[in-house]
Amino acid sequence: MVVETTDVVIAGGGPVGLMLACELRLAGVEVTLVDGLRARTGASRAGGIHARTMEIFDQRGLLERLLPQGRPIQAGHFGGLPLDFTDFPTRHPYMLAVLQSAIERELDQRAAELGASVHWASPVAGFDSDTAGIEVGLGGPNPRSIRAAYLVGCDGGRSVVRKLAGIEFTGTDATMTGMIADVELSDPPAEAFFGQRRGAGDFSAVQFQPDWYRLVVQRHDRVLERGIELSFENFRANFTEIAGTDFGMHSPRWVTRYSDAARLADRYRAGRVLLAGDAAHIHYPAGGQGLNMGVQDAVNLGWKLGATLRGNAPADILDTYETERRPIAARVLHNTRAQTALSRSGAHTDALRDIMSDLIDLDEVRQRLGHMITALDIRYDIKGDHPLTGRRIPDADLTTATGDTRAHELLRAARPILLLLNGTETSSVTGWDDRVDVVRATARTEYWVIPRVGKIPTPAAVLIRPDGYVAYATTAPGDEGLTDALTAWIGTAS
Ligand SMILES: Cc1cc2nc3c(=O)[nH]c(=O)nc-3n(C[C@H](O)[C@H](O)[C@H](O)COP(=O)(O)OP(=O)(O)OC[C@H]3O[C@@H](n4cnc5c(N)ncnc54)[C@H](O)[C@@H]3O)c2cc1C
């Protein structure tokens, strides 16, 4: 029985589904988010976010809510080899240690403020699409159907939506097992972060909050069978075997396990069904990239799906979600596989780590790896010669007629922006002014610093997509390139 109609059903209220719900509401789209859980568990897999995700949250005014709940730390690494982010060209050259539960709480609240409809205890159990829409069947205590134009599976690594859509999830199987317990310690290590490689694995103890620690043990000599639950006592035995102590662990809040299985959806779209976040990609959690990447999937997809539903978007815009985001996920799978290799035990890996460690001392290597892990170096394949084209707009200091501002602050409403700098004028926006906001500003610096590029002179005009990526930039504006970019990304002139 269809009890509700909406524009988009989102399956899954993790960070990715919630971020997508916010983005779609900003695009003026009706959203119903459904999750199979009765309520949030409060558990946190992720414990940190990187610079590009902080920038993305800042673009939507969410970062100011999260900063007080986190702690800036230099905890970046590649396969456990430290990567210092301090000199990275971003307002946030650090990792923000913030719990996934805090991120979900803020996103829950924001989605509610923006008017998303959220239903718990409502797992997606099936769907049926036709030329006019998709009917999504919900199970749980109150079985019913919702009619929509699109269904987005943000339902995690074991995505039911992906399986029902017949999308293959190909990759490599687990070669190791990681185990986590959030506990209290009666005999903690002296340092707030303590870790060592030992024997067949490695272990760490991180003080997440004053009264509790996250203990992690990784075993490279065994792969636990899927489906077998890890008990606290089993965790203690494994931890003690590798670490030689249990630090007096007690009062477990959460015990879980993970692996280095790495899989990528063959397609991100099958007709009216799309995938985002862990539903589209899973990998070894090294470097803390999964949540970051999923939130960025949501921000890439949201405005494109919104424009498609409004009916005035370029015909192929939804396809660019997969062409832009799937290679990013493939790259993360690639770098996490390399990090697994660097984490193994034995003399061969020790030698590899020594050499990598020397290389990471070179600024160019450290920056190359760090810009990749933080996703600051992403360049989408967008037509244009300017070095900014396809890259993120830096958070440049600007002054407009109403006062001082920043480039990322201009993106709060998630609308495309034509930024005209230092007196530049153009007539090209006529016909798109209903969909593009024109901002005239003075740049407060003569040059901008771009990851992987270096210093560039402040451009004269920049067309910024709602996700913060540059569709067109020039130092000497001519209407032709701009007109092409507006047509390609915003649609035909009205
Ligand atoms: C040990 C570990 C540490 C990590 N640390 C980091 C880190 O520091 N930084 C980082 O960026 N990433 C980290 N990650 C990865 C991060 O936790 C995930 O990438 C992130 O949770 C993915 O979010 P998601 O919304 O795609 O999926 P999930 O968080 O898995 O959410 C999926 C949601 O879908 C719901 N659902 C499932 N089936 C259905 C259904 N049929 N219908 C409706 N709803 C359904 C679930 O109940 C759930 O709420 C870590 C992962 C692990 C394992």
Ligand as a Chemical Component Dictionary entry (heavy atoms), coordinates in Angstrom:
data_LIG
# 
_chem_comp.id                   LIG 
_chem_comp.type                 NON-POLYMER 
_chem_comp.pdbx_formal_charge   0 
_chem_comp.three_letter_code    LIG 
# 
loop_
_chem_comp_atom.comp_id 
_chem_comp_atom.atom_id 
_chem_comp_atom.alt_atom_id 
_chem_comp_atom.type_symbol 
_chem_comp_atom.charge 
_chem_comp_atom.model_Cartn_x 
_chem_comp_atom.model_Cartn_y 
_chem_comp_atom.model_Cartn_z 
_chem_comp_atom.pdbx_ordinal 
LIG C1  C1  C 0 37.142 0.755  12.410 1  
LIG C2  C2  C 0 36.679 1.807  11.477 2  
LIG C3  C3  C 0 37.168 3.097  11.629 3  
LIG C4  C4  C 0 36.792 4.079  10.748 4  
LIG N1  N1  N 0 37.308 5.337  10.885 5  
LIG C5  C5  C 0 37.025 6.279  9.977  6  
LIG C6  C6  C 0 37.554 7.609  10.095 7  
LIG O1  O1  O 0 38.270 7.945  11.041 8  
LIG N2  N2  N 0 37.225 8.512  9.126  9  
LIG C7  C7  C 0 36.423 8.176  8.085  10 
LIG O2  O2  O 0 36.205 9.001  7.202  11 
LIG N3  N3  N 0 35.860 6.949  7.979  12 
LIG C8  C8  C 0 36.129 5.994  8.897  13 
LIG N4  N4  N 0 35.552 4.772  8.810  14 
LIG C9  C9  C 0 34.545 4.503  7.760  15 
LIG C10 C10 C 0 33.163 5.068  8.136  16 
LIG O3  O3  O 0 32.753 4.621  9.405  17 
LIG C11 C11 C 0 32.147 4.665  7.067  18 
LIG O4  O4  O 0 32.713 4.927  5.810  19 
LIG C12 C12 C 0 30.834 5.436  7.214  20 
LIG O5  O5  O 0 30.108 5.036  8.348  21 
LIG C13 C13 C 0 29.952 5.201  5.972  22 
LIG O6  O6  O 0 28.769 5.908  6.134  23 
LIG P1  P1  P 0 27.466 5.452  5.338  24 
LIG O7  O7  O 0 26.415 6.450  5.722  25 
LIG O8  O8  O 0 27.782 5.222  3.918  26 
LIG O9  O9  O 0 27.099 4.007  5.911  27 
LIG P2  P2  P 0 26.759 3.550  7.390  28 
LIG O10 O10 O 0 27.376 4.454  8.392  29 
LIG O11 O11 O 0 27.074 2.102  7.440  30 
LIG O12 O12 O 0 25.186 3.750  7.498  31 
LIG C14 C14 C 0 24.303 2.929  6.792  32 
LIG C15 C15 C 0 22.919 3.036  7.398  33 
LIG O13 O13 O 0 22.018 2.300  6.577  34 
LIG C16 C16 C 0 21.108 1.600  7.408  35 
LIG N5  N5  N 0 20.573 0.467  6.645  36 
LIG C17 C17 C 0 21.142 -0.733 6.396  37 
LIG N6  N6  N 0 20.325 -1.498 5.650  38 
LIG C18 C18 C 0 19.212 -0.768 5.418  39 
LIG C19 C19 C 0 18.010 -0.995 4.699  40 
LIG N7  N7  N 0 17.756 -2.157 4.064  41 
LIG N8  N8  N 0 17.083 -0.019 4.665  42 
LIG C20 C20 C 0 17.310 1.163  5.291  43 
LIG N9  N9  N 0 18.430 1.437  5.991  44 
LIG C21 C21 C 0 19.364 0.484  6.048  45 
LIG C22 C22 C 0 21.931 1.211  8.616  46 
LIG O14 O14 O 0 21.097 0.972  9.728  47 
LIG C23 C23 C 0 22.799 2.454  8.808  48 
LIG O15 O15 O 0 22.215 3.392  9.668  49 
LIG C24 C24 C 0 35.896 3.771  9.699  50 
LIG C25 C25 C 0 35.377 2.486  9.563  51 
LIG C26 C26 C 0 35.766 1.505  10.443 52 
LIG C27 C27 C 0 35.231 0.122  10.298 53 
# 
loop_
_chem_comp_bond.comp_id 
_chem_comp_bond.atom_id_1 
_chem_comp_bond.atom_id_2 
_chem_comp_bond.value_order 
_chem_comp_bond.pdbx_ordinal 
LIG C1  C2  SING 1  
LIG C2  C3  SING 2  
LIG C2  C26 DOUB 3  
LIG C3  C4  DOUB 4  
LIG C4  N1  SING 5  
LIG C4  C24 SING 6  
LIG N1  C5  DOUB 7  
LIG C5  C6  SING 8  
LIG C5  C8  SING 9  
LIG C6  O1  DOUB 10 
LIG C6  N2  SING 11 
LIG N2  C7  SING 12 
LIG C7  O2  DOUB 13 
LIG C7  N3  SING 14 
LIG N3  C8  DOUB 15 
LIG C8  N4  SING 16 
LIG N4  C9  SING 17 
LIG N4  C24 SING 18 
LIG C9  C10 SING 19 
LIG C10 O3  SING 20 
LIG C10 C11 SING 21 
LIG C11 O4  SING 22 
LIG C11 C12 SING 23 
LIG C12 O5  SING 24 
LIG C12 C13 SING 25 
LIG C13 O6  SING 26 
LIG O6  P1  SING 27 
LIG P1  O7  DOUB 28 
LIG P1  O8  SING 29 
LIG P1  O9  SING 30 
LIG O9  P2  SING 31 
LIG P2  O10 DOUB 32 
LIG P2  O11 SING 33 
LIG P2  O12 SING 34 
LIG O12 C14 SING 35 
LIG C14 C15 SING 36 
LIG C15 O13 SING 37 
LIG C15 C23 SING 38 
LIG O13 C16 SING 39 
LIG C16 N5  SING 40 
LIG C16 C22 SING 41 
LIG N5  C17 SING 42 
LIG N5  C21 SING 43 
LIG C17 N6  DOUB 44 
LIG N6  C18 SING 45 
LIG C18 C19 SING 46 
LIG C18 C21 DOUB 47 
LIG C19 N7  SING 48 
LIG C19 N8  DOUB 49 
LIG N8  C20 SING 50 
LIG C20 N9  DOUB 51 
LIG N9  C21 SING 52 
LIG C22 O14 SING 53 
LIG C22 C23 SING 54 
LIG C23 O15 SING 55 
LIG C24 C25 DOUB 56 
LIG C25 C26 SING 57 
LIG C26 C27 SING 58 
# 
